[in-house]
C-alpha cells in the first residue's frame, strides 16, 4: 500500500521529516539522510555510511604512532582479516 505524507518547504528549502517517516526509517536527531534521484522520482533513505560515522567508529589511540608502527599495525590487521576470510570459506 502506498502512503503519502504532506510537509511544507520553507523559504530556505528545508522540510521537516514527519514523525511517521522518522519512525519508519528509524531516524534520530542529527542522523544523515540521502535523497536518491531516479528520473522524476525522489526517495529519502537513511545514510548508512558517512565520513562522520566512520570517524566516530574508530576509538582514539592512547598515544601517537610513528609511520613504521602504523604500517606494522595495518599489516597485522590485513593479515587477521585475510585469515578470517579464509576460515569462512
N, C-alpha and C positions, 0 to 999 in steps of 0.2 A: 504494500500500500504506500502510495506517495503522499507525503505530508508537506505542506508549505507553512513557513513561519515568517511573518512580516516584521521588518525592522526599518528604521529610518536612517538615511545617510545624512551626516552633519555637513555643515559648510566646509569643514576641513577634510571631508572624505572619509570620515570614520563611521563605523557602525558598532552597535552593541550586540554581542552574540547573545541571543536569548538563552535564558536559563535551561530550557528544554534541550537546546542544541549543546550547551556546555555539558549537561549531564550525559547526553548521548555519546559525546566524544571524550568524556572524562577529562575535561579541561579544568585547570586550576588557574588562579591569578598568575600572571606573568608567563604562562605557557606560550609557546610559539605555535602558530598555525600556518598552513600553506594554502594558497589559492591555486588549485590545479585548473588550468585553462585548456580546453579542447574544443575547437570550432567555436560555437556560440554558447557553450556550457561552462560553468564555473563550479568547482567543488571546493568546499572548505574541509581540510583534514588536519589532524594534529601533526606537527613537525616531529618526526621520530628522532632526528639527529641534527644537532646544530653545533657550531664551534663552541658555543656557550656550554651546552650539555657535555660535550667531550672534555672540555677544560675542567669542569666541576667533577667529572667522574674519576679523575686521577688525584690520589692523595699527594700532598706536598712531600718532598724529600726531607729527611731530618737534617741534611747538610748538603751544600752544593757539590756537584760531581764534576770532575775534570773530564775532558774528552775521551781519554782512554778508558776510564771507569764506565762512562756512558756507553761506549762501544761494546765493552765486555758484557754489561747488563743486557743490552739489546740482543747480542748474540745468544746469551743464555735463554732469554725469553723466546727467541725464534726457535732454538733447539727444543725447548719444552713444548711449544705449540706443534712442532713437527712430530715429536714423539706422540703427543696426544692424538694428532690426526691419523698417524699410522695405526695406533691401537684401536681406533674406532672403525677401521675398515674391515 
